[in-house]
């Protein structure tokens, strides 16, 4: 949209400021303050802070009289748009003019860009108000493993602001600039962290018959866990089980009493997720028992499957196609096995989650990654057009 492209440099400046001052999880007080100040300066009808601990919500009411409606969106009088604000515990390595000023922290997933894009949409919408209804702009903390989306939901986000449908967006490296990708149904996986503990009987390495070697037991458990996806899950379904850390003993001649393993499991459906968790427990307990050891499983933080509602996904794709043309919108992108806590919002309201091209950049969560500023005007335009299309003025 030309009106938004006119302040592309301003959006880039906002992002560079946020990039230089990364904050983690819920400790995003500076970022949240930056966002709240901008929303107030734009003239939002309401700006509320402290939602989901450190989340910010801006409200912009259109100038319509309630007579408008949108195809496939007639009941959605209030639409929510969500961006995430937190960074990652990664040391930045690129020598950017706006590189992170905080050792060990950087915006390695583009949340600085997501925040800047939604601020850009807010500036435009607050100035024009060419829609009939209410736009609710959601700036969420703690997406990177902290469940900030769930925290905002539990704080009454949907009910307090009367949200009827909700939309999210994430940049994707390798997807061409100026393009979008989406799909109905599952678009990102569930995730569950697990900690596995094998309790054997420690002993001298020269006398293994007097011990129960927890390392040997753990080795069998790791191999057996790999049979879950290959021999338990339907080959046409998707799941991941990965053991990523193993801690056992310290001495070269002592069989350790305990082995601790940590990892992650992913799935694209609730049924597969449930079945995978059950098989992990059964394998850990029963394989360990076969060696005379005791195995236990503790599941930690988790996100549900991010599942797009078909009507809202089609609507979001149509809005994207109106901006860039049908050829630059992939409506059946393959789902990703990464996870996203926007899933909690989609579990409470209809909506959709879309990918925005970040071009030829380093991968997400990589120390060389940087959000592409050229993508920001397009993302902000998508947000603005979604509001104007979903809540059109009568006549």
N, C-alpha and C positions, 0 to 999 in steps of 0.2 A: 504494500500500500504506500503510495507516494507520501502521504501525510506522516507516516511512521519513518520512512527512509530519511526524511528531513532531519530527524534527530538521532540518526544512527551513531554519530560521533559521541553524543551525550550518553547513549546506552553503553558504548564501549568504555567511556570514562567511568561509569558506574561499575562496570564489571572489573575494570583494572583496579579500582579501589578495593572492591570486595576480594579480588584475587590476592592482593598484597596483604590482606588481613584475614587469613583463614581461621575459622573456629570450628570446633568439633562437637558433634552430637547436640546436646541441649545447651551447651555453653556458647551460644551464638548471640550474646547480648549486644555486641557492637553491630553485628549484621542486622539483627532485628531492629535495633534503634535506627540504623541507616534506612531500612525499608519503611519503618513507621514515619520517619521524618519526610521521606519522599512522598508517601501516600497523602500525608496531611498537606504538603505543599501543592500537590496536584489538585486538591479540593475534593477528595473523596468525602462522601456523606458521613462515613463513620470509619474510624481506624481503631481496632481493638488489639491489644497486646496481651501476652501471658496466656495464650490459649495453647493447651498442650505444653505447659511450662514456659516456653519461649517463642511460640508461634505468633504470627501476626496475620490479621485479617483486615482487608479493606473492602468497603461496600460502596458501590456506585450505582445509583438509580438512574434509569433511562428517563427520557422526556416524554415517553408514550403515555397514553391514557388508559391502558389496559385492554385495548381492542385488538392488539396485534397477536399473531400466532405464527408458528413456523412449522413447515411440513415435517412430520415425525417428531416434533418437539412441542406440540401445542400445550402439553401439560406442564412444561418446564418453565415456570415463571421466574425462577431464580436459578442461574447457572453458576457453578463453582469452577474456578480455574486454579490449579495448584502448581507451585514451584517449590523446590527444596533448597535449603540454605546452607547446610553443613559441608565441611571439607573432610579431608582424610588425613590420617597420621602417616604421611609420606614426606620424605625430604625432596623438595624440588631441585632439579639439576640444571634446568635451562636458565640461561642468564638473560631473562626478560627484563625490560625496563620496569615492569610492575610485578616482578617475582615476589614470592612470599617473603614477608619480613619476620615470620615466625618459624624458628628452626623445628624441623620435623613435622610440619603441617603444610598442606597445600590443597588447592582446589584441583584435584586430579580426576574429577568426574564431571566437571562442568556445571556444578550447582551455582557457581557465580554467574554463568551465562543464563541459566534458567531463571534466576532471580532478576537479572537485568532485563530479560525479555518480558517477564510479567510486569515489571515496573514500566517498561515501555508501553505495553498495552494499557496499563492503568492511566498513564499520562494522556494517551489518546482518548480513551473512553471517558475520562472525567471532563475533558475539554469539549467533546462532541456530543456525547449522550444520545447518539442516533439509534436508540433501541427502546423497546417497550418491556420493561421488567427490571430485574436487578442482577448485576454482576458482582459476585463475591470472589475476591482475590485472596488466595490462601498461600501463605508463605510458611512452610513447614520446617521445623528443626529435625535433627536426628533421623535422617533417612538411612544413613550408613550404619545399620545394625542396631539403632536405638529405638526403632519403632515409633518415631515421632508422629507418623500418620495415625497410628492406633491411639496415641496419647491425645491428639486433637479430637478424634472421634469420641473418646471417653469423656472429653471435656465439653461435649455437647455441640460440636461444630455444626453438624447437619441441622439439628433442631434449632439452635440459637439463631442461625442465619437463614432458615427456611430453604435450604438448598434442595432443589429437585433433581438435578443431574450434575455430575462432576467430571472434569476432564484433566488429564495430565499429559506431559510431554517430556521426552528425554533425548538429548543429542546422541548420535551414534557415529563414531569414527568409522571410516570406510564407506559410509553411505554418502552419495554425492551431495555436494552443496546444492541447495535449491530443490531438494527432493524430500519426500516423506514416505513413511512405511507404517502399515497398521494391519491388523487382522481382527476378525471377530473371534470370540472365545479366548482360550489361554494365549497370552502373548509373552508372559514371563513366568518363571517357575516359582513354586514354593521353595522355601529353604528351612532346614532344621539343623542346628548345630548339635553334635553329640560328643559326649565324653564317655569312653569305655574304660573300665577298670578291671584288670585281671589280678586276682589275689591268689598267689601260689604259696609255696613254702621255700623261703630262702635257704641257702646253704653254700657249702664250699664247691667251687667249680670242679674240683677233683673227685667229689663224691656226689654225683648227680642223682644216684639212686636213693639218696637220703633227702632229696629235695623234690619239689614240684616246680619245674622250670617255667616260670611265668613268661619268659621270652619266647620259648618254644610254643607255648599256648597262644600267645599273642600273634605269633607268625601264622599259625593255622587259622586264627580268627580273621586276620586281614585277608588271607587268600579266600576263605569261605565267604566273606562279605562280598567279594567280587562276583560270586555266583548269583547274587540277588537279581541284578539287572539282566544277566544273561540267561538265567534259568527260572526266574520267578515272575518277571514282568513280561506282559505281552510284547512281542517284538515291535508291534505297531504303536506302542506307548513309549514314553520317555521317562527315564530316571537316571540319577547319578548318585553313587555312593563312593566317597573318597575319604580315606584315612590320611590326614595331612601332617600329623605330629605324633611322635612316639617317644615316651620318656621311660627309661628303665635302667636302674643301677648306675654305679660310678666306677667300680673297681674291675680290673681285668680278670680277677679270679674268684668273684663272688656272684652266685646266682641270685638275682634280686627277688625279693618277696613280692613286689608289686610292679605292674606295668600299667601306665596310663596312656591312652590314645585319644586324640581329638580329630574330628573331621566334620564333614558336611554331607547332607543328602538333599537332593532336589527332585521335584516331580512337577508334572504339568496337569495333574488332576488330583482331586481329594482322595479318590479311591486308591490310586497308585501310591500317594503319599502315606495313607494309612497302612497299606499292605507292606510298604518298604520299611516303615518303622517297626511293624510287628516282626518282620523277618530279621531285622538287625538285633532285636532283643532276643529272639529265639536262638540265633546263631551264637551270639556272645555267651548266653547262659549255658546252652547245651554243649557247644564245643569245649568250653572251659570245664564243664562237669565231666566230660569224657576223659580229661587228663587229671581229674581230681582237684581242679582249681575252682574258684568261684568267680564268675564274670557278672558284671553289672553295667547298666547303661543309664546315663542321665542325658536327657534331651534339654538343650538350652534354648536361647532365643530363636524365634522362628517368624517367617512371613508366609501368609497364604499364597496360593496361586493368584497372579494378576490376570483376571479374566474380563475381557471386554464384552460389554453387552452389545448384541448384534446391531440393533437399531442405532445406538449412539456411535458405534464404530463406523457404520455406513455414513451417518451424518457428518462425522469428523472428517472422513475421507472425502466426502463431497465438498466440504469447505476447503480442504487442502487443494483439491483439484481445481476449484475455482480460482485459487491463487496462482498455481504453477502449471496447470494443465494436467489432464488425466495421465499422460505418459510418464509423469514424474511422481506419481503416487502408486506405490505398491500396496495393493489392498489385501494381499495374501502373504505377507512376509512370514518367514519361518519364525517360530517362537524362540526365545532365548532362555537358556537355563540359568541365567542370573536372576536375582530376585529383586523385588521392589515393594516398599510398604504402602504405595498407593493402592495396593491390593485391599487394604482395610477400608479405604474410602469406597472402592468399587463393590465391596461387600455390603455397604449400607445404602448406596444410591446407584441408579443406573449411570453409566458413563463409559469412557473409553480412554485409552492410553496410546500415544502415538510416538513414533520415532522421527527425529529431525536429523537430516544429514549434516555431519560435521566435516565432511571432506576427508582428505588424506592426512589425518593426524595420527599421533601415537594413540595407543589403545587406552580405554578408560582404566583408571587406577594405576597408570604408569607414570613414573617420575618425569617423563618428557611430555606428557599430555598437556594440551592447552585448548580451551574452547575457542572456536573460530568466530571472531567478531562479525564476519560477513554473514553468519547464519542468524544473528540476533534480529535484524529487521524482519526477516521472514517469519521467525517464530512469534515475534510480537504481533505481526500482521495476522497470523493464523488465530491468535487469541482474540484480537479485535473483531475479525471477520466472523469467528464462531459466535460471539455475543450478538453481533448485528444480524446474523443470519438466523440464529436460534431464537432471538427475541426481536423480531422485526417490527418496525413501526407500521401502524395501520395505513393502508392507502399507498 
